[in-house]
Amino acid sequence: MAATAYVRQLKLCVVLPHRSCIRNLFTESGACSVLSKNLIERSTIFLKKEFQPGCHVDPFEVNTLMKQLINIGQLKEARSLFNNMPQRDEISWTTIISGYINTSNAFEALILFSSMWSSDNIRVDPFILSLAFKACGSYSDLKLGESLHGYSIKTGFVSSVFVGSALLDMYTKVGEVATARNCDSYTYASVLKACADSGTLMYGKAVHTQTVKSGFNSTSYVANTLSYMYIKCGKLDYGLRLFERMQTPDVASWTMIISTYVQMGCEENALKSFLQMREAGVNGNEFTFAAVISGSGGLVSIKLGEQLHAHVLSRGLDRSMSVANALMTMYAKCGCLSSASIVFQDMSNRDVVSWSTIIAGYCQESQGEEAFELFSQMRREGTRPNEFALASLLSVCATMAIVEQGKQIHAHVLSIGVECDPMVNSALINMYSKCGSIGEAKNIFDAGNDNLVSWTAMINGFAEHGFSREAINLFEEMSVVGLRPDSVTFIGVLTACSHAGLVDLGIHYFKSMRRDYQINPGKEHYGCMIDILSRAGKLSDAESLINEMPFEPDDVVLSILLRACGLLNDIERARRTAKRLLKFDPSSAGTHITISNIYSATGMWADAAYMRKLMKSKGVRKEPGWSCIKVIGKLSSFVAGDRWHPQADEIYEILHLLASREKFSGHNTESYSLLFDLGD
């Protein structure tokens, strides 16, 4: 059996460990010798030919071969390869040292580490340092271990999860249990924070055990970091339990819990914790207030936010950059952009978060001109825009359909090299799609994307432009590349089904959300399904789905059904739907006009007149629709019947010409369609 066949069968055993497959591996163990022989022969070729002067050697290929030799127990051959390498990098040293440690030859591992240390062109990193600590522990070289401990503190490597864990393990192995236990709380906390940031719960639990043995688990600094580590690693209940066991939580403990709740979207719990902290007599610091102010923004509670702002002013914390940034975010989320702007203008120092926050606030309110002016000011002051600011600007370009400005941001994105960032990449795709350049959006997507956000943006772009088949095909390809659709992705594919009239497929995807992906459909998904059914003329099914929704229907889904009732002249269903709509907004001009148009289209003139009279008595007036167009860098806005434009006469001449050509071609628009458009 060839070596490749052996490797293939070994992979099969990992996936499906059937007894017959395992038995074959034992009976055909000769494949191991074949693989070993092939690797040794490859090593010999390197030694005899490719390591000769003038020959180019790929370090990656040599390091890979060396690692393969070590994995099959050919450490001697790997060492020979290592010794004769014309150039060695950090990976070469790490691979060979790790090989000796794994074979319990700590002495040789330390000799190699000393040689590496004296090399001028090799940089010691946390991982190689952790190997040195392991070797010191195995060889009981306490003196070297203590020297390396000092070096790790000096360089800050002690905060690495690899170094911290190996350091504690080394002291334990050399019999210095007291030293391991007496590692200060900073060391333990640094290692636990590294475990939290890297998500290595297993290492975190091991360090937790050491803190319990040394008695440091009850100290405030370590206890806070322990709770943080478990929460960050997904063990929320355990982290909260550790917090509750603290006899006297300090401000850092409370801040950590409040921040955790905010990050999880549990803003009400964050507020409760803040009130409990105050009842306990603990005064919050700038980080506490930054967290709870962010929570009030998540709750969109301007009243609470203003109270916290007043409290911050009374405490003199308003000059803190983190507090000011949180205040800006809160005011922007609550729709108080002027207040956010005042906070921004009052800041003596601003970081990239400050600029990004205020720019995003203006973008969310579709105030593109102000957002771009701030962007220019930020660049003039020397602050490099981050991905969030660029994505926000691209978003406002998409909303306002200003592709030229979008292209300028795209050029800046390319110049600073952040085009591959998922947030920026998806914003580019969305911007070009919304501006009608679906081809350019596809080019950006095809350049290489392995993230869900960009795939979702492309699916939505196809769906919005009527390329339903392309959107559906792209959705089906997601599973092939290993991506799992989220709730936003399903909105795109359901929209595509709606535009293409694919009722059965839309129902299939809708049911698949909960069945296959454990995603509970939201209002947007129900809205898509009601649109699919309404377009297909299945008004009874659409109304039944509205009644079966697990939440109260909003005016959007009811409006979809009402318009469909008008198209199909379903008077009674239209009346029921309009009645429900008017409960949301009794002064809704759109609802009154739509039902009036339905009456007119079906010849119910008295009812239509009554609706118009009712509108007049209520003082309901329909706001005129407007549109805008940009020509040669100038933006022009129009409303129905508008004659304020300087070129109004020329514009209407063209409109009359187009209308005449339509009439000459024999095109006749039905009266109901005109009525419906007027009320739309």
C-alpha positions in Angstrom: 0.0 0.0 0.0 1.3 3.5 -0.9 2.0 6.0 1.8 -0.7 8.3 0.4 -3.2 5.5 0.7 -2.2 4.9 4.3 -2.7 8.6 5.1 -6.1 8.6 3.4 -7.1 5.6 5.4 -5.9 7.2 8.6 -8.1 10.2 7.9 -11.0 7.9 7.4 -10.4 6.3 10.8 -10.6 9.7 12.4 -14.0 10.4 10.8 -15.4 6.9 11.0 -13.6 4.6 13.4 -15.0 1.3 12.1 -13.4 -1.9 13.5 -12.5 -3.3 10.1 -10.7 -0.1 9.3 -8.7 -0.2 12.6 -7.9 -3.9 11.9 -6.6 -3.0 8.5 -4.2 -0.4 10.0 -2.7 -3.0 12.2 -2.4 -5.7 9.5 -1.0 -3.2 7.1 1.4 -1.5 9.5 4.1 -1.8 6.8 2.6 1.5 5.5 4.3 3.2 8.5 7.7 2.0 7.3 6.9 3.1 3.8 6.0 6.6 5.0 9.1 6.7 7.2 11.3 5.6 4.3 9.8 8.2 1.9 10.4 11.0 4.4 14.0 9.9 5.1 14.7 9.8 1.4 13.3 13.3 1.0 15.5 14.4 3.9 18.5 12.9 2.2 17.8 14.8 -1.0 17.8 18.0 0.9 21.1 17.2 2.6 22.9 16.1 -0.6 21.4 18.4 -3.2 19.2 21.2 -2.1 21.4 22.4 0.8 24.3 23.0 -1.5 25.6 26.5 -2.1 23.7 28.5 -4.6 20.5 26.4 -4.2 17.3 28.1 -3.1 15.7 26.4 -0.1 12.1 27.0 1.0 12.2 27.3 4.8 8.5 26.3 5.0 9.1 23.1 3.1 12.1 22.2 5.3 10.3 23.0 8.6 7.3 20.9 7.4 9.5 17.9 6.6 11.3 18.2 9.9 8.0 18.2 11.8 6.9 15.1 9.9 10.1 13.3 10.8 9.6 14.1 14.5 6.0 13.0 14.4 7.0 9.5 13.1 9.8 9.2 15.7 12.8 10.1 13.4 14.2 12.7 15.7 17.8 11.9 14.7 17.0 12.5 11.0 15.2 15.7 11.9 18.2 16.9 13.9 20.5 16.2 11.0 18.2 18.2 8.7 18.1 21.0 11.3 21.9 21.1 11.7 22.5 21.4 7.9 19.8 24.1 7.3 21.5 27.1 5.6 19.0 29.4 7.4 16.9 28.8 10.4 13.8 30.8 11.5 11.8 30.8 14.7 9.7 27.9 13.5 12.8 25.7 12.9 14.0 26.3 16.4 10.6 25.8 18.0 10.0 22.5 16.0 13.3 20.9 17.0 13.2 22.0 20.7 9.6 20.8 21.0 10.7 17.5 19.5 13.4 17.0 22.3 11.0 18.0 25.0 8.3 15.5 23.8 11.0 12.7 23.9 11.9 13.7 27.5 15.4 14.9 26.5 15.1 18.2 28.3 18.9 18.6 28.6 19.3 18.7 24.8 16.3 21.0 24.5 18.0 23.5 26.9 21.3 23.3 24.9 19.3 24.2 21.8 17.5 27.0 23.5 20.8 28.5 24.7 22.1 28.3 21.1 19.0 30.0 19.8 19.2 32.7 22.5 22.7 33.6 21.3 21.6 33.9 17.6 21.3 37.5 16.5 18.5 37.1 14.0 16.1 35.0 16.1 13.4 36.6 18.2 12.2 34.8 21.4 8.4 34.7 21.5 6.0 33.5 24.3 5.6 30.1 22.8 9.3 29.2 22.6 9.8 30.7 26.1 7.1 28.3 27.4 9.0 25.4 25.9 12.1 26.6 27.8 10.2 26.6 31.0 9.0 23.1 30.4 12.5 22.0 29.8 13.7 23.7 33.0 11.0 21.9 34.9 11.8 18.5 33.4 15.6 19.0 34.0 15.1 20.7 37.4 17.2 23.7 36.3 15.8 26.2 38.7 18.5 28.8 38.2 17.8 29.1 34.4 14.1 29.0 35.1 14.3 31.9 37.5 16.4 33.9 35.0 13.8 33.3 32.3 11.0 34.3 34.8 12.7 37.7 35.2 13.0 38.0 31.4 9.3 37.2 31.0 8.3 39.9 33.4 10.6 42.4 31.8 9.2 41.7 28.3 5.6 41.3 29.4 5.5 37.7 28.2 4.4 36.6 31.6 0.9 37.7 30.6 0.8 35.0 27.9 -1.3 32.0 28.7 1.5 29.7 27.5 4.2 31.4 29.5 2.1 31.8 32.7 1.0 28.2 32.7 4.5 26.8 31.9 6.0 29.1 34.6 3.7 27.7 37.4 4.2 24.2 36.1 8.0 24.6 36.2 8.1 25.8 39.8 5.9 22.9 40.8 8.1 20.3 39.0 11.4 21.6 40.6 9.9 21.3 44.0 9.4 25.0 44.6 5.7 24.6 45.4 5.9 27.5 47.8 7.4 29.7 45.0 4.6 28.6 42.6 2.1 29.4 45.3 3.8 32.7 46.1 3.6 34.0 42.5 2.0 37.3 43.1 -1.6 38.1 42.3 -0.5 40.1 39.3 1.1 36.9 37.7 -2.0 34.8 38.3 -4.3 37.6 37.1 -2.2 38.2 34.0 -2.3 34.5 33.1 -6.0 34.3 33.7 -6.6 37.3 31.5 -4.6 35.7 28.8 -6.7 32.5 29.1 -9.8 34.7 28.8 -8.6 36.6 25.8 -7.5 33.4 24.0 -10.6 31.4 25.1 -8.5 28.6 26.5 -10.8 27.5 29.3 -8.8 24.3 30.0 -5.7 26.4 30.9 -7.8 28.8 32.9 -9.2 26.0 35.0 -5.7 24.7 35.7 -4.6 28.2 36.8 -7.8 28.4 38.9 -6.7 25.3 40.7 -3.3 26.8 41.5 -4.9 30.0 42.8 -7.1 27.9 45.2 -4.0 26.0 46.4 -2.1 29.2 47.0 -5.0 31.0 48.5 -5.0 33.8 45.9 -8.4 33.0 44.7 -10.0 35.1 47.4 -7.9 38.2 46.6 -9.9 40.9 44.8 -7.6 41.2 41.8 -7.5 37.5 41.1 -11.1 36.9 42.0 -12.2 39.5 39.5 -10.1 38.0 36.7 -11.3 34.5 37.5 -14.9 35.7 37.1 -14.0 37.5 33.9 -12.2 34.5 32.5 -15.2 32.1 33.0 -17.6 34.7 31.6 -15.4 35.4 28.5 -15.0 31.6 27.9 -18.8 31.2 27.8 -19.3 30.0 31.4 -21.6 32.9 32.4 -23.3 31.2 35.3 -20.1 30.1 36.9 -18.6 33.5 36.5 -21.6 35.2 38.1 -21.5 32.6 40.9 -17.9 33.5 41.6 -18.9 37.2 41.7 -21.7 36.5 44.2 -19.3 34.6 46.5 -17.1 37.7 46.8 -17.6 39.1 50.4 -16.9 42.7 49.5 -16.9 43.3 45.7 -14.8 46.3 44.8 -15.4 48.8 42.0 -13.5 46.6 39.5 -15.8 43.6 40.3 -18.9 45.6 39.8 -17.6 47.2 36.6 -16.7 43.8 35.2 -20.2 42.5 35.8 -21.9 45.6 34.5 -19.7 45.6 31.3 -20.4 41.9 30.8 -24.2 42.4 30.9 -23.9 45.3 28.4 -21.8 43.2 26.0 -24.3 40.4 26.2 -27.2 42.8 25.5 -28.7 42.4 29.0 -28.8 46.1 29.6 -31.6 45.9 32.3 -29.4 43.6 34.3 -26.5 46.0 33.9 -28.6 48.8 35.3 -29.8 46.7 38.2 -26.2 45.8 39.1 -25.3 49.5 38.9 -28.0 50.3 41.4 -26.9 47.4 43.7 -23.4 48.8 43.5 -24.5 52.2 44.7 -26.6 50.6 47.5 -23.5 48.8 48.6 -21.7 52.1 49.0 -19.3 51.6 46.1 -18.6 54.6 44.0 -18.2 53.9 40.3 -15.2 55.0 38.3 -15.0 56.3 34.8 -15.1 52.7 33.4 -18.2 51.9 35.4 -20.0 54.9 34.1 -18.8 54.3 30.5 -20.3 50.8 30.7 -23.7 51.8 32.3 -24.1 54.8 29.9 -23.5 52.3 27.0 -26.3 50.2 28.6 -28.7 53.1 28.6 -27.9 53.6 24.9 -28.8 50.0 24.3 -32.1 50.5 26.0 -32.6 53.7 23.9 -33.5 55.5 27.2 -32.7 59.1 26.8 -34.1 60.0 30.2 -31.7 57.5 31.9 -28.9 58.6 29.8 -29.3 62.3 30.7 -29.5 61.4 34.4 -26.2 59.5 34.1 -24.7 62.4 32.2 -25.7 64.8 35.0 -24.1 62.4 37.5 -20.9 62.2 35.5 -20.8 66.0 35.4 -21.2 66.2 39.2 -18.4 63.7 39.7 -16.1 65.5 37.2 -15.8 62.4 35.0 -17.0 64.1 31.8 -13.4 64.7 30.7 -12.7 61.0 30.6 -12.4 59.9 27.0 -14.2 56.6 27.6 -17.1 58.4 29.3 -17.3 61.0 26.5 -17.3 58.3 23.8 -20.0 56.4 25.7 -22.1 59.5 26.0 -21.8 60.2 22.3 -22.9 56.7 21.4 -25.8 56.9 23.8 -27.1 60.2 22.4 -26.7 59.0 18.8 -28.6 55.8 19.5 -31.4 57.8 21.1 -31.6 60.1 18.1 -30.2 63.1 19.9 -27.4 63.9 17.4 -27.1 67.6 18.5 -26.3 66.5 22.1 -23.8 64.0 20.8 -22.2 66.7 18.7 -21.9 69.0 21.8 -20.2 66.3 23.7 -17.8 65.7 20.8 -17.0 69.5 20.4 -16.3 69.8 24.2 -13.7 67.0 24.2 -10.2 68.3 24.7 -8.7 65.1 23.3 -10.2 62.7 20.8 -9.1 59.2 19.7 -10.2 57.2 16.7 -13.2 55.9 18.7 -14.4 59.4 19.3 -14.2 60.3 15.6 -15.8 57.0 14.5 -18.7 57.4 17.0 -19.7 60.9 15.8 -19.2 60.0 12.1 -21.4 56.9 12.6 -24.0 59.0 14.4 -24.4 61.4 11.4 -24.4 58.4 9.0 -27.2 56.7 10.9 -29.3 59.9 10.5 -28.4 60.0 6.7 -26.6 63.3 7.1 -23.9 62.4 4.7 -22.5 65.9 4.1 -21.7 66.4 7.8 -20.3 62.9 8.1 -17.9 63.5 5.2 -16.9 66.9 6.6 -16.0 65.2 9.9 -14.1 62.5 8.1 -12.0 65.2 6.3 -11.4 67.0 9.6 -10.3 63.7 11.2 -7.8 63.1 8.5 -6.5 66.7 8.7 -5.8 66.2 12.4 -3.8 63.1 11.7 -6.2 60.4 13.0 -6.2 57.2 10.9 -9.8 56.1 10.3 -10.6 52.6 11.5 -12.8 50.0 9.8 -15.9 51.1 11.7 -15.7 54.7 10.5 -15.1 53.6 6.9 -18.0 51.1 7.0 -20.3 53.8 8.4 -19.4 56.2 5.5 -20.0 53.5 3.0 -23.3 52.8 4.6 -24.5 56.4 4.2 -23.3 56.3 0.6 -25.5 53.3 0.0 -28.5 55.0 1.7 -28.1 58.2 -0.3 -27.1 56.3 -3.5 -24.0 58.6 -3.9 -21.7 56.2 -5.7 -18.9 58.8 -6.5 -18.3 59.4 -2.8 -18.5 55.7 -2.2 -15.7 55.2 -4.8 -13.5 57.7 -3.0 -13.9 55.8 0.3 -13.2 52.6 -1.6 -9.9 54.1 -2.9 -9.0 55.1 0.6 -9.8 51.6 1.9 -7.4 50.2 -0.7 -4.7 52.7 0.2 -4.6 51.7 3.8 -5.1 48.0 3.1 -8.3 47.2 5.0 -10.4 45.9 2.0 -10.3 42.4 3.4 -11.9 43.4 6.7 -15.3 41.7 6.9 -17.1 44.9 8.0 -15.5 47.0 5.3 -15.8 44.4 2.6 -19.5 43.8 3.2 -20.1 47.6 3.4 -18.5 47.9 -0.1 -20.6 45.2 -1.5 -23.7 46.8 0.0 -22.8 50.3 -1.2 -22.3 49.3 -4.8 -25.4 47.1 -4.8 -27.6 50.0 -3.4 -26.1 52.4 -5.9 -27.0 50.1 -8.8 -23.5 48.8 -9.6 -24.3 45.1 -8.9 -21.4 44.1 -11.3 -18.9 46.0 -9.2 -20.3 44.5 -6.0 -19.9 41.0 -7.5 -16.3 41.8 -8.5 -15.5 42.7 -4.9 -17.2 39.6 -3.6 -15.4 37.4 -6.1 -12.0 38.8 -5.0 -12.2 36.4 -2.1 -14.5 36.3 0.9 -14.8 33.7 3.6 -17.0 35.5 6.0 -20.8 35.3 6.5 -21.3 39.1 6.4 -20.0 39.5 2.9 -22.0 36.5 1.6 -25.1 37.9 3.2 -24.5 41.4 1.6 -24.1 39.8 -1.8 -27.2 37.7 -1.5 -29.2 40.7 -0.4 -27.7 42.7 -3.3 -28.8 40.1 -5.8 -32.3 39.9 -4.3 -32.9 43.6 -4.3 -31.9 43.9 -7.9 -34.2 41.1 -9.0 -31.4 38.5 -9.6 -33.3 36.0 -7.6 -31.8 32.9 -9.1 -28.2 34.2 -8.4 -29.2 35.0 -4.8 -30.7 31.5 -4.3 -27.7 29.8 -5.9 -25.3 31.8 -3.7 -27.3 30.8 -0.6 -27.1 27.2 -1.5 -23.3 27.5 -2.0 -22.9 28.7 1.6 -23.1 25.2 3.0 -20.5 23.9 0.5 -17.9 26.4 1.8 -18.8 25.8 5.4 -20.8 28.9 6.2 -23.9 28.8 8.3 -26.6 31.4 7.4 -28.0 33.7 10.0 -31.3 35.5 10.3 -30.1 38.4 8.0 -29.1 35.9 5.3 -32.6 34.4 5.4 -34.1 37.8 4.8 -32.2 38.0 1.6 -33.1 34.6 0.3 -36.8 35.0 1.2 -36.8 38.4 -0.6 -35.3 36.6 -3.7 -38.1 34.0 -3.5 -40.7 36.8 -3.2 -39.4 38.6 -6.3 -39.2 35.4 -8.3 -42.7 34.2 -7.2 -41.2 31.0 -5.8 -43.8 30.3 -3.1 -42.9 26.6 -2.3 -39.2 27.4 -2.1 -39.9 30.4 0.1 -42.0 28.2 2.5 -39.2 25.6 2.5 -36.6 28.2 3.6 -38.9 29.7 6.1 -39.5 26.3 7.8 -35.8 25.4 7.5 -34.9 28.4 9.7 -36.2 26.7 12.9 -35.8 23.1 11.8 -32.3 23.1 10.4 -30.6 26.2 11.9 -32.5 26.8 15.2 -33.3 30.4 14.2 -36.6 31.7 15.3 -38.2 33.8 12.5 -38.5 37.5 13.4 -41.0 40.1 12.1 -38.8 40.7 9.0 -39.0 37.0 8.0 -42.8 36.9 8.6 -43.0 40.1 6.5 -41.1 38.4 3.6 -43.4 35.3 3.8 -46.6 37.5 3.8 -45.2 39.3 0.8 -44.5 36.0 -1.0 -48.1 34.7 -0.3 -49.7 38.1 -1.2 -47.8 38.3 -4.5 -49.0 34.8 -5.3 -52.6 35.8 -4.6 -52.8 33.6 -1.5 -54.4 36.3 0.6 -56.2 33.8 3.0 -52.9 32.1 3.8 -51.2 35.5 4.2 -53.9 36.6 6.7 -53.7 33.3 8.6 -50.0 33.7 8.9 -50.4 37.2 10.3 -52.8 35.9 12.9 -50.4 33.0 13.8 -47.4 35.3 14.3 -45.9 34.9 17.8 -45.9 38.7 18.2 -48.3 41.5 17.4 -48.3 42.3 13.7 -46.9 45.8 12.8 -48.0 48.2 10.2 -45.5 46.9 7.7 -46.9 43.4 7.3 -50.5 44.7 7.4 -49.7 47.2 4.7 -48.4 44.4 2.5 -51.7 42.6 2.9 -53.8 45.7 2.3 -52.1 46.5 -1.0 -52.5 43.0 -2.2 -56.2 43.1 -1.3 -56.4 46.2 -3.5 -54.8 44.5 -6.4 -57.2 41.6 -6.2 -60.3 43.6 -5.2 -60.7 41.7 -1.9 -62.9 44.3 -0.3 -63.9 42.6 3.0 -60.3 41.5 3.8 -59.1 45.0 2.9 -61.6 46.5 5.4 -60.5 44.2 8.2 -56.8 44.9 7.5 -57.4 48.7 7.2 -59.2 48.6 10.6 -56.2 46.9 12.2 -53.8 49.3 10.6 -55.7 52.4 11.8 -55.3 51.1 15.4 -51.5 51.7 15.0 -51.9 55.1 13.5 -55.5 56.6 13.2 -54.0 59.5 11.2 -52.2 57.4 8.6 -52.6 59.0 5.3 -51.4 56.0 3.4 -54.0 53.7 4.9 -56.9 56.1 4.2 -55.8 56.7 0.7 -55.2 53.0 -0.1 -58.6 51.9 1.1 -60.2 54.9 -0.7 -58.5 53.9 -3.9 -59.7 50.3 -3.5 -63.3 51.5 -3.2 -62.9 53.7 -6.3 -61.4 50.9 -8.3 -64.4 48.7 -7.5 -67.0 51.3 -8.2 -67.8 51.9 -4.6 -67.8 55.7 -5.0 -69.9 56.5 -2.0 -67.5 54.6 0.3 -64.5 56.3 -1.4 -66.0 59.7 -0.9 -66.7 58.9 2.8 -63.0 58.0 3.3 -61.9 61.2 1.7 -64.3 63.2 3.8 -63.1 61.3 6.9 -59.5 62.2 6.1 -60.5 65.9 5.8 -62.4 65.9 9.1 -59.3 64.3 10.8 -57.0 66.7 9.2 -55.1 63.9 7.6 -52.9 65.0 4.7 -50.5 62.9 2.7 -47.0 64.1 2.6 -45.9 64.4 -1.0 -43.3 61.9 -2.2 -40.0 63.2 -3.3 -37.1 62.0 -5.3 -33.6 63.3 -6.0 -31.0 62.9 -8.8 -27.4 63.9 -9.0 -26.2 65.5 -12.3 -22.6 66.7 -12.8 -22.0 66.8 -9.0 -25.2 68.7 -8.2 -28.1 67.1 -6.2 -31.6 68.1 -7.3 -34.8 67.2 -5.3 -38.3 67.0 -6.7 -41.8 66.6 -5.3 -45.0 65.9 -7.2 -46.1 68.9 -9.2 -42.9 70.7 -8.4 -42.1 73.8 -10.5 -39.4 75.4 -8.3 -36.5 73.9 -10.2 -34.7 76.5 -12.4 -35.1 74.2 -15.4 -38.7 73.2 -14.6 -40.0 74.3 -18.1 -37.4 72.1 -19.9 -38.1 69.2 -17.5 -41.8 69.3 -18.2 -41.3 69.5 -21.9 -39.4 66.2 -21.8 -42.1 64.7 -19.6 -44.9 65.8 -22.1 -42.8 64.3 -24.9 -42.4 61.0 -23.1 -46.2 60.9 -22.3 -47.0 61.6 -26.0 -44.8 58.8 -27.2 -46.4 56.4 -24.7 -49.9 57.4 -26.0 -48.7 57.1 -29.6 -47.4 53.6 -28.9 -50.9 52.6 -27.7 -49.9 52.1 -24.1 -52.9 52.5 -21.8 -52.6 52.4 -18.0 -55.5 51.1 -16.0 -57.3 53.7 -13.9 -56.8 51.6 -10.7 -53.1 51.4 -11.2 -52.9 55.2 -11.4 -55.1 55.6 -8.3 -53.0 53.1 -6.4 -49.8 54.8 -7.3 -51.2 58.1 -6.1 -51.9 56.7 -2.7 -48.8 54.6 -2.4 
